[in-house]
Amino acid sequence: MDYKFLLGLAIIFFSTKLLGILAKKIHLPEVVGALVAGIVIGPSLLGVVNFDGDVGTFIEYAAEVGVILLMYGAGLETDMTELKNNALASFVVAVCGVILPLVLGAGAYALFFHENLADHTEVLKCIFVGVVLTATSVSITVQTLREMGKLRGAVGTTILGAAVIDDILGIIVLTIVTSLADPEVEVSTVFIKIGIYAVALVVLFLVIKAIKPFIETRDGRRRASIFGLVFCFVLSFASEEFFGIADITGAYFAGLMLCNSKTAKYLDDRVEIINNHFFAMIFFASIGIKATFSGMSGSLWMFAIVLTIVAVFSKLFGCGLGAKICKFTGKESIQIGVGMISRGEVALIVAAKGQQVGLIGEDLFAPIVVMVIVTTVITPMLLKLVFKDKNGGTPSDSGEDKKEDATVKEEATA
């Protein structure tokens, strides 16, 4: 066994916490420090932690668990009434947040590289770059809103709902485009899978609702938290493996199904403790560790800048417009638009799929990584800015540390 993973964990925990504290000192969300820590210790700068070998595999798997638990916790914290009230708004925001990035991303690629739009393959390449920009990863947004105590409410709920719908729409668009380049992909099969997935979720909701009284009357709440995690992981696995839906979407639905139970707060507290002290720290650092900028030419750096600008403003204006259509205020529309900017691991997964079918070359992968890193790092900063109150102050932290301490004391006296 290679025990270097222990040293890697120590470096990740120390650097993310240290830079997280420094970030809070300058009034930035702690997650920004964790993201920067990953860039510092990763191949881009110090190179003391990377994804090579068994150590890298362990870090990658732990990071995946971190984002799954993060979305599970977000589901547990969701106000179901708010979600129902904002269901239409979430759909409109998601649709606008897919169409504008798709069009602008394709146009930016075509104009920058002077593509011949009479060539079928070149047109598909342009469209696929747009498809990459449609992806939204709200894991960073979730953590930032949680730090600021803004995860609940109309804005936070709309962002979460739109992100889930965005994922489904992105899969449909991705499948249509790749099917045009890869005849093995059947568009009709994907639609059937999504339909079955929706039916399965409805059935699960009804089952959970039926057995909720039984769950709430059981003592031994520690067992409830374990069974909740089992449910989360099984639904995450089934979503990805059988339906082609992102595992984090399954995790969010798992939390959503349990959010109205009396044990929801207890389950959320337990998940936060284990995630904040282990898996989530690895996940946030892993985003920065993945950043590799060596070998990029001046032209590719310029395209990375163009792609990043398009990525930011297409989501900001697209989702913001959708929110405005649904009667949100101007400030709330901007908040929703900013909350949807981060691309994260979802864009990387889409780009990898493009490489497999020959729609994205290896040279284009680096600019996409740059776009992902920048949008991921600036999103929490922009969220802090757009959530400032009229007096210029920023929302207070959600009291996670206090809640965590209270939970630990509660267990000690139980």
N, C-alpha and C positions, 0 to 999 in steps of 0.2 A: 504493500500500500504506500502511495505517495502522500506523505503528511504535509506537503507544502500548502495544501488547501487551508490548513489551520493558520498559517502565516498570512495567506491571502485574505482570509476572513478578518484577521486582526487588523490588517492594513485598511481594509474596506471600512470596518466599524470605526476605527480611530479617525480616518480622514473624513468620512461623511459626518461624523458627530462634530469634529473640530470645525470644519468649514460650515456646517449647519449652524453652529453657535455664532460664527463670525457673520454669517448671512443675517441672522436675527439682530445682531448688533447694529447693522446698517439698514435695518427695517425692511429686509427682504424675507420671503418665506423660506423656512429652513430647507425645503426640498431643493431650492436653487443651489445651496451649498453642497448638498449630496450629489447633484448632477455635475457640478464643477469638480468635485472630488474625484469622480469617475474619470473625467478628462485628464486630471493631473496625474493620477496613479496609473492610467492606462497607456497604451502604446503611443498616443499623441505627444506625451511629455516624458514622464519618468519611466514608464514601461515596466513597473514592478508587478503589475497584475494584468493578465490578458486571458483570452479564451482558448489558449492552446492546451492540448492534452486533457488528461482526466480532471485536473484542477479547473480548467475552463468549462468542462462539461458540468461539473458540480455547480459552479457559479451560475451557469446558464439555467440549469434546472431550478436552483433556489430562487433565481430572479423571476422565473415564470410562476412559481408558487406565490411569490410576493405580490405580483400584479393580480393574480387570481384572488388572493385574500383581500386585496385592496378593493376590488370591485364587489366582492361578497359583502364586505363591510359597508360599502356605499349602498348596496341594496337593502341591507338591514336598517340603514338610517333614513331610507326614503319614506316620505310621507305619502301614503297611498292615495289619500284624498287629493293632495296637490298633484300627484301624477295623473289621476283621472281628469282633473280640471284642466291640465295642460297637455293632454294627449294630442289634441289637434295641433297645438302650437309646436310640440316636439316634432310632429310629422312635417309640418310646413318648413320649420327651421332645417330639418334634415335634408329635405328635397332641395331647398335653395343652397344648402351647404354642400351638395353634391354637384349640382348643375354648373354653378359658377366656377369652382376650381377645375372641373373637367374641361370646360371651354377655354378658360384662360391658360391652364397648364398646357393643353394641346397647342394653343396659339403661340405661346411663348417658345416652346420647343421648335415649332415649325419656322418661326421668324428668326430665331437665334442661329439655327443650323441650316437655314435656307433650304428646307426639305422640298423635294419634288412631290407635290400633292396629287400628281397624276399617277404616281406609283402607289398601288394598293398597300404594299408592305410599309412604305414610309408613312402613309396616313395612319396605319395601325400603331406605328411607333409613337407618332404624335399623340394619338388618343390615349395610348397607355400611360404616357407621362402625366396626362391629365387625370387618369384613373388613380395613379399614385397619390396625387394631391387631394383626392376625394376622401381618403382615409382619415379618420379622426381617432385619436387615442386620448381619452379623458382621464386616464389614471393619474397624471400629474395634476390636472385640474381638480380632481376629486380630493387629492391630498391637500392642495392649496386652499380650497373652499372649506375643508374640514379644519385646517389651522385657523382660518378666519371666522369659523362658526357660521358659514354661509351655505353649507351643503343642503340644508332643508330650505324650503321656500320655493316660490314660483320660478325664479331664475335658475337655481341649482337643479331643481327637478326637471325643468325644461332641457337643460344641458345634458343631463343624464339620459333622459328619454330620447332626445335627438341623436345622441351618440349611438344608442342601441339600434335605432332605425337606420342611422347612417351606415352602420356595419352591414345591415341586411341589404340596403341599396347598393353599397359598394361591392358586395359579393355578386350581386346580379350584373352590375356593369362590368366587373372584372371577368365574369364568366362569359358574357357576350363577346367581349373583345378577344379574350384568349381562344374562344371557340372559333373565331374567324381565322386565327393563326394556327390553331391546333385542332384538327378534325376529330380528335379523340374525345374532346370535351362536348358534352351534350347540354345545351341550354335548357331544354325541357326537363331534363333530369334534375337540374339545380332548382328549378321552380317547384317541382314535385317535392323535393327534399325540404325546401323552405316551408311549403304548405303543411307537410307532415310535422315538421318541427313546431309550427304554430299550434297545431292541434294537440301535440304532446304536451306543450306548455300549459294549455288550457286545462287539460285533464289533470296535470300535476297540481295546478292551482286549486282545482276542485277537491282533489284528494287531501291536500294540506289543509284546506278550509274545513273539511269534514272531520279530520282527526285532530284539529287544533285544540278542542276542549280536552281531549285525552292527553295531549302533550302538556298543556298548561296545568293539569291537575297532578302531574307526576312530580315527586320530589326528586332529589338527586340531580340538581341542575347541571352539575359537571358532565354528566352523561349526555344531557341535552346539547351542550356545546360540542362534544365529540361527534354526536350524530348529525349536528348541523354541518360540521366540516365534511363529514362523509357525504352528505347530500350535495354540498357545494362541489366537491371534487368529482363525484360521479356525473353530475349534470354538466360540468365543465368538459369532462372527457367525452361524454356522449355528444355534446354540441359540436366539438371539433372533429371527432372521429367518424360519426355517422351522418352528420348533416353539413359539414363544411362551414359551420358558424364558429366564430372565434370563441375560444374557451372562456375568455373574460366576459363575454355576453352571457354564457351559461352561468357563470359565477354570480353575475349581477342578478339574474332571474332567480337564482337560488336564494339570495338574500331578500329579494323582493317578495318571494312567497312566504317568508317568515317574518317580515317587517311588522305585521299587525299583531303578532302573538305577544303575550305578556313576557315571554323570555327574550324578546328581540334585543333589548338593551343589554341584558346579561351576555347574550351571544356576541354582540358587537364589542363589548368591553374585553371579552376574552380574546377575540380575534385581533383587536388593536394591540394588546399586550404582546402577543407572540409575533405579530407582524412588525410593529414599530421597533422591536428589539432585535429582529433578525432578518426576516425575508424581505421586508420593504426596503431596508437599508441596502441590501444587495441589489435589489431591482433598480433603484434610483442610480446607484453607482454604475451598474452594468450598462446603462444607456451611454454614459460618458466613456466607459471603457471600450465600447464598440467603435468609437470615433477613430478613424485612421485616415489621415490626410496626405500621406506620402505618395509621391508619384503623380499628383494632380498638376496639370499644365495651367498656364495663365488663362487660357480659354475656358477650361473646365471650372476654374475658380470663378470666373466671370459668370458662367452659366449657373453656378451654385448660388451666387448672389441674386441673379435674376429669378431663379426658381424659388428661393426663400422669400423674396419680396412678393411674388405672385401667391405663394402658399399662405402668407400672413394675410394679405389684403383680400384674397378670394374668400377665405373663411369669415373674416371680419365683416365684409360687406354682404356676402351671401347669407350667412346665418343671421346677421344683424337685420338684413332686409326681411327675412322670414319672420323674425321676432316682431319687427315693426308692423308687418301685415297683420299679425295676430294681436295688435293693440297693446304691445308692451311700450313703455315709455322709451324715450331716446336713450337715456342712461342705461336702462335695463337691456335694450337691444344691443348696445355696445358691449355690455357685460357678457351677454350670451355669445356674441360673436367672438370675443376674446377667449371665452371658455372653450371654444371649439377649434382654436388655432393649432394646438399641439398635435403632431402626427405620430410620434413615438414608434413603438415596435410594429404597429399595424402597417405603416407605410413601407417599412423594411420587408415585411412578409409579402406584401403586394409586389414590391420591386423584385424580390427573389423569384416570384412566380413569373414575372416578365422575363427574367434571365433564362428560365427553364424553357420557355417557348420562343426565345430569340427576339423578343421585342425590346429588350434593354441590354446593351453591351456592358462589359465589365467597367469600361471607362465612365459610363454614366452612373454607376452605382455610388461612387464617391460623392458627387454633387448631391445625390439624394440623401446620403448619410449626413452631409453638412446641413441640408435643409431640416432634417429630422432633429439634429442636435440643437440648432438655433431655435426652431419653433418650440422645442421642449423646454429650453432654458428660459426663453423670454416670456412664455405664457404665464408662469406664476408671478413674474415681475409686473406684467401688464394687468393681471387680475388684481394685484395689490393696489395698483394705481387707479383702476376704474371703480373699485369698491370704496374709495375714499369718501368720507362723509362731507357734508357741506362745510365743516370747519377745517377740512384738510387733514383730519385724523384718519387713521386706518383702523379697520375692524380689529377688535381684540382677538387673541387666539381663542380657540374653542375650549381651552382648559383641559387639554388632553392629559397633561402631566398630573393635574389635580385629580381628574377623573380616574386615572390609572392608580394613583396612590390610594384613593378612596376604595377602589376595587380590591386592591391588595390587602388593605386593612380589614375590609369586610370579610375576606376569605380567612384572614388570621383569626378573627373572632367567631367565625361560623362553627 
